[in-house]
Every structure is written in structure tokens, then in C-alpha cells.
Amino acid sequence: MKNYKLKYIPERTEKTRDSGLTMVMDKGLSIREAEDMISVSGGFIDIVKLGFGTSFVTQKLEEKIKLYQQNDIIVYFGGTLFEAYIVRNQFDDYLKVLEKYGMKHAEVSDGSIELPHDIKLEYIAKLSKHVTVLSEVGSKDVVKIIPPYQWIELMQTELEAGAWKVIAEAREAGNVGVYRGSGEVREGLVQEILTKIPEEKIIWEAPQKAQQTYFIKLVGANVSLGNIAPNDVIPLETLRLGLRSDTFAFFLGKGAKYMTKKK
């Protein structure tokens, strides 16, 4: 959606899209809050993750799921809920929950449990027969550092097992996985991953503005970003379009007057 014309605005993919996705973290929005979010920024939201295990205690859960689906927004349960079922040996029960709520997507992760990777691949393959699978790579443990070659191997094999997208772990705070504890991007890791994994297959969790800016400048306006707070959807879209100071000069053409210094 554009309310008026401006030159040098990067072309954005349109919904329903396969790249340039914005995934929002819903950590317990009310139905009214979800409706308000959709009314203001629904056109920019592709995916909503019902964070970690919040769906277990969310009131009017079925109504909320239908609200998102009716507004052309993919919705799925956070990977921690999948792990909660797996660690209790209740995979079949998890499938029943997906069916009960009409979920068309599911996340497979192992950020909180020690799940052998070959077993994780089996779960991806099994789930992909029922729903579209997103698999999360990386640990929620701040001190656990996965080397670049292993990130690449994990992502490649999970895509081969049937995952639609791989999600680069960062948690809702953006301080693990592809980030240092300070939130700084592990740039060497990210750039090495992109030498082997197609950028359109990755959703980078990037809850912080500096992280979002980094990926937009590295990959472009149509990079897929996740764990976005509801109130940050429109600010993120302005970052993507060069309408915020952090990316203001990045997309300007040579014909622009009064060029600012690129940040």
C-alpha cells in the first residue's frame, strides 16, 4: 500500500509472497489488539507466530487463529510448544492439536531440548505430510556457539527434509543464535550462511531495529525478517523502503538532490 508517489522507493514483493516476509511475534495479544494490528498493518504482515507456549493459555484461541487466517496471514504455534510435546513423547497429540485448530503451518525447533538432528529431520519429514513446515536452527542457550559450517549443514538438511523455510534463531530479545549477547550481528556467520543457503529460504529473527537495518542493507528490501513486535511492523516497512533515517540514503538514486551520507 502506498498513499502517494515518491521516486527511488525499492520495489516490494506483494502478498501472498515467498520472499520479503514479515513475521510478527504474538505473545498474547487480545482479539481486539489483534484486530487493531490487522486494521493498521495487516497488509504488511505475512506470518504471525503465537510465541513459545502462549497458545496453551490464550483465551479465544480458535477465534484468534481464524482472524489471522481470514486476513491472509499465516499463523502457527511457536516451536517451543512443539518441543513441549516432543519431550513428553506426545507427537501424535501435537498432530491432533494442529488438526483441531485448523493449522496449516507448524514450526519444528530444538532450541530448548537436546534433540538428535536425525530425529529432528524425521519430525520435519513427518509433519510436512500434514502441514507446511518451518524449521528453526540455533540454540536459545547464550553460551552455545554453533560454527558456520554446522549452521549451513543444519539448514541444508532441514530444507531437504521438507522445510519450507528455515528460521535463524534469535529469541524475542535478539541476543542468541546469529547475534552476540549484546545483540550485535555475527556478520561473518551470516555472510558465510548466505554463500550456501538461498536468501529466500531464510527468515532471520531480527527483533531489534539495528538488526533489521543490517539485513535490509545486506540482502535488500525483500529480506524475510521475524520476531517483529506488533508495534514495529510499520516502522520496519519504512526501513525496507528507505523512509527512516537508518536506511534513508541507501536506496536513493544518483539523481537525488542533497544526498546524505550513507550510514
N, C-alpha and C positions, 0 to 999 in steps of 0.2 A: 504494500500500500504506500502510495506517495501522494501527498496533498498538493504539491506544486513542483515545478521543474527546476532542476539545478544541473549544471554541467559537471562532468568529472565525478559522477557518482558511480561506483562499481556496480556491475550487473549482479543481482542476487538471483539465485535459483528460486523457483516458486513451489509452493506446496501443491501436491504431495511430492516431496523431493527426496533424493538419495544422498545429497551432499549439502553442506551448509546448514546442517541440522542444529536446532537449539533444543537442548533437553533441560527441562526445569525440574528441580527437586521440590516435591511437595512433602513437607514434613508434618502435615496435619492441618492443612487449610480446611476451613469450614466450606459448606456448599456455597454460601453467599460469597466468601472470599474467592473461591474457585470461579464462580460466575463473574465476579468483578474482574478478576485477572483475565479471563477469556474476552470479556467485553472490551478491554483496553488493549490487550496484546495477543489475543488468540491467533491472529494471522501470522505471528512470528514464532509461535510455539509449535514444534513438531512432535515432541515427546514429553510426557510427564512421568517421572519415576516417583512412586509412592515410597518415600525413603525408608531404608532399612526395614524394620518390622512394624512401622506405624499402621499399616493396614489391619493388623491384628486387633487394634483397639480403636480404629477410626469409626465413628458413628456415621450412619447413612453411607456406608462404603459402596454399596451397589449403585446408589443414586449418583455418587461422585464419579464412579467409573463410566457410567452411561453418559454423564455430562461431557466428559472428555471425548469419548468415542463419537458422540453425536456432533462434536465440533471439529472433526477431522484431526484429532490429536491422539497419537499412540499413547497408551498408558500401560504401565507394568509395575509389578511389585519389585521392591529393591532386592538385590542379590542376597542381602543378609537373611531375608526370610527364606529363600531357597536353602541357604546353609543351615538355618534352624531346623528345617525339615530333614535335610540330609543327615545331620549329626544325630538326629533321633531315629534314623532309619525309617523315615516316613515318606519316601519319594512318591509312592502311589497316592498317598493322601494329598501331596502337593499337586499332583495332576488333577485330582478331584476339585481342589480349590480353584485352580485355573479354569476348569470347566464350569464350575458353579457360577463364577463371576464373569464368564464370557471373555476371558483374557486371551488376546491373540498374540501377545508377546510375553517373553519371560527372560529373566537375567540369570545367568549361571556365573557364580563367583566363588572364590575360595579365600577371600581376604581375612576371614576370622577363624577358619578351620584349616587343619593340615590335610588337604585332600590330594592324594596322589594324582599327578597330572593325567595319567592314562585313564583314571576313573572319571576325572572331570570331563575328558573328551567323550567318554561313554555317555555321560549325562547330557552333554550337548547334542550328541547324535540322537539319543532317545527323545529328548524334548523337541528337537527340530522336526520330529514326525507329527507333533501335535500343534506347535506354535512357532513363531519366528523368534529365534534366539539371539540375544545379545550376551556376549561373554565379557566379563571384567578381568583384566590382567593387572596384577600388582597386589601388594600386601598392605593391610591397614596398620602394620607394625612399623613405627617410625624408624627403628634401628635396622630393619631388614632391607638390605640393598640388593636388588636384582641386577646383574650385569647386563649390558646392552644385548649381547648375543642371545642371552636367555629370554629377554623380552621379545626379541624377534622370533625366536623359536616357538615360544608360547603362543604368540599372536598368529603365526602362520598355521600351526597345527589346530588351533581352535577355529580358525576360519575354514580350514579343510574339513573339520569335523561337522560343520554345518552352521556355524555362527554367521549371522547377517552382518553384524558389526562387532568390533572389539572395542571395549571401553578401557582407556588408560586410567587406572586408579589414582584418586587424589583425596578421597573422602570429601565431606562437605566443607571442610576447612581449607583444603588445598595445601596440605603440608606433609604429604607422603607420596609414595609412588614416583611419578615423574617430577616431583618437586622435593626440594630440601625442606628441612623442618621450618625454615624461615619463610617458605612459600616461593623461594626463588626457583625458576625453571632449571632442571638439569639439561642444559642445552645440548651437550654432546650426546646424551642418551636420546633425546627427541630426534635430533638430526640423523643419528645412526638408524633409528627405527624407520624413519622415512626413506632411507635408501633401499629398504626391503619390503615394507608394507605400504600398499597404495593408500594415499592420504584419505581417499573417500571411504575407506573401510574402517577408519578410526574415529571414535568420539573421544576427544580429550576433555576429561573433567577439569574445569577451569573456573572455580567459583570467584576468584579474585580478579579485579579489573586489570592489574598488571599482567596476569597470566593470559587473560583473554586478548589483550593487546599484543602480547608476544606471538601468539598463534595466528592472529589475523595478519600480522606483518610477515610471518614466516610462510604461511600457506596461502593466505588470501582471504577475501571477504566470505568465501564459502567454505571455510573450515567448519567442521562439526564440533560443537562445544557442549559440555554437560555440567550438571550440578549448578545450574544457574538459579539464583534466588528469584522468586516471583516478581519482586520489585525491580530486578535488574534486567528484565527481558528487553524493554525498550532502550535503556541505556546501552545494552550490548548491541542492539541493532544499529544504534548511532555510531558505535565503534566500528562496526562492519562497514558502514557507509562513509566513514571519514567525516562525520558530523560531531565529533567530540575531540577535544584538544589532543588527546593521546594519539589519534590517527589522522588528524586534520590535514596534514601535509602529505600523507602517504599516498593518497590516490589522486592528488591534483595533477592535471596535465601541465605541459610546458607553457601553455598559453595563459595560465592563470596569472593574475596580477598580484603584486605584493606577496610573493612567495614567502612562506615561513620556513624556518629551518626544520628539516625532518628530524623527528625525535627518535 
